[in-house]
């Protein structure tokens, strides 16, 4: 299975900064995504 956990979400004026942890099977890794609105 796949689990998705949001670690932190920050909003700076016009930019979202989202840090999530994606766990698939026994592999854990942290992925950072920056999305400009």
N, CA, C and O of each residue as an XYZ file, in Angstrom:
148
protein
N       0.817     -1.205      0.000
C       0.000      0.000      0.000
C       0.849      1.253      0.000
O       2.071      1.190      0.134
N       0.195      2.388     -0.151
C       0.912      3.665     -0.157
C       0.300      4.618      0.863
O      -0.912      4.830      0.892
N       1.164      5.185      1.696
C       0.690      6.148      2.692
C       1.267      7.521      2.379
O       2.428      7.643      1.988
N       0.451      8.547      2.553
C       0.928      9.908      2.339
C       0.638     10.732      3.584
O      -0.514     10.885      3.990
N       1.708     11.264      4.190
C       1.546     12.055      5.405
C       2.112     13.446      5.182
O       3.255     13.597      4.751
N       1.313     14.459      5.476
C       1.778     15.834      5.336
C       2.501     16.247      6.609
O       1.928     16.236      7.699
N       3.776     16.615      6.452
C       4.569     16.994      7.614
C       4.366     18.462      7.963
O       4.165     18.809      9.127
N       4.421     19.321      6.948
C       4.236     20.744      7.214
C       3.778     21.481      5.961
O       4.153     21.129      4.843
N       2.966     22.505      6.168
C       2.494     23.329      5.057
C       2.689     24.796      5.418
O       2.223     25.256      6.461
N       3.383     25.527      4.547
C       3.620     26.950      4.803
C       3.120     27.771      3.621
O       3.207     27.337      2.471
N       2.602     28.949      3.910
C       2.107     29.826      2.853
C       2.763     31.190      2.985
O       2.577     31.890      3.981
N       3.543     31.561      1.955
C       4.243     32.842      1.997
C       3.695     33.767      0.920
O       4.196     33.779     -0.204
N       2.676     34.535      1.255
C       2.145     35.503      0.305
C       1.524     34.859     -0.927
O       0.303     34.753     -1.037
N       2.385     34.427     -1.857
C       1.860     33.831     -3.088
C       2.506     32.480     -3.388
O       2.380     31.955     -4.494
N       3.195     31.927     -2.396
C       3.855     30.643     -2.619
C       3.523     29.644     -1.530
O       3.615     29.951     -0.341
N       3.135     28.442     -1.943
C       2.882     27.357     -1.003
C       4.125     26.497     -0.876
O       4.756     26.155     -1.877
N       4.479     26.146      0.353
C       5.580     25.217      0.552
C       5.049     24.026      1.337
O       4.681     24.157      2.504
N       5.011     22.878      0.700
C       4.431     21.686      1.313
C       5.482     20.598      1.456
O       6.153     20.238      0.488
N       5.621     20.074      2.677
C       6.555     18.985      2.904
C       5.763     17.731      3.251
O       5.008     17.711      4.223
N       5.940     16.701      2.459
C       5.170     15.477      2.669
C       6.081     14.267      2.795
O       7.212     14.271      2.311
N       5.576     13.242      3.446
C       6.313     11.996      3.560
C       5.530     10.903      2.845
O       4.385     10.613      3.193
N       6.158     10.306      1.849
C       5.501      9.257      1.083
C       6.105      7.906      1.439
O       7.294      7.670      1.226
N       5.278      7.029      1.980
C       5.758      5.712      2.392
C       5.098      4.632      1.546
O       3.881      4.454      1.588
N       5.904      3.920      0.784
C       5.381      2.836     -0.043
C       6.078      1.540      0.347
O       7.298      1.423      0.236
N       5.302      0.575      0.800
C       5.850     -0.687      1.295
C       6.799     -0.406      2.461
O       6.374      0.107      3.496
N       8.091     -0.742      2.298
C       9.048     -0.522      3.387
C      10.030      0.591      3.049
O      11.063      0.740      3.703
N       9.702      1.366      2.032
C      10.604      2.443      1.620
C      10.050      3.785      2.105
O       8.919      4.155      1.790
N      10.861      4.496      2.868
C      10.451      5.812      3.366
C      11.355      6.895      2.789
O      12.581      6.793      2.848
N      10.744      7.921      2.237
C      11.532      9.052      1.779
C      10.710     10.328      1.870
O       9.480     10.300      1.836
N      11.424     11.458      1.986
C      10.762     12.752      2.123
C      10.890     13.528      0.815
O      11.972     13.646      0.241
N       9.761     14.049      0.368
C       9.753     14.796     -0.878
C       9.230     16.204     -0.618
O       8.188     16.384      0.012
N       9.971     17.208     -1.115
C       9.534     18.583     -0.922
C       9.017     19.140     -2.236
O       9.676     19.031     -3.270
N       7.847     19.730     -2.190
C       7.254     20.309     -3.397
C       6.942     21.776     -3.170
O       6.392     22.153     -2.136
N       7.304     22.616     -4.162
C       6.968     24.029     -4.064
C       6.059     24.380     -5.227
O       6.418     24.193     -6.389
N       4.890     24.886     -4.904
C       3.931     25.251     -5.945
C       3.600     26.733     -5.853
O       3.176     27.216     -4.803
N       3.798     27.459     -6.964
C       3.464     28.879     -6.974
C       2.045     29.049     -7.496
O       1.719     28.567     -8.581
N       1.224     29.712     -6.752
C      -0.173     29.895     -7.135
C      -0.265     31.032     -8.157
O      -1.359     31.359     -8.619
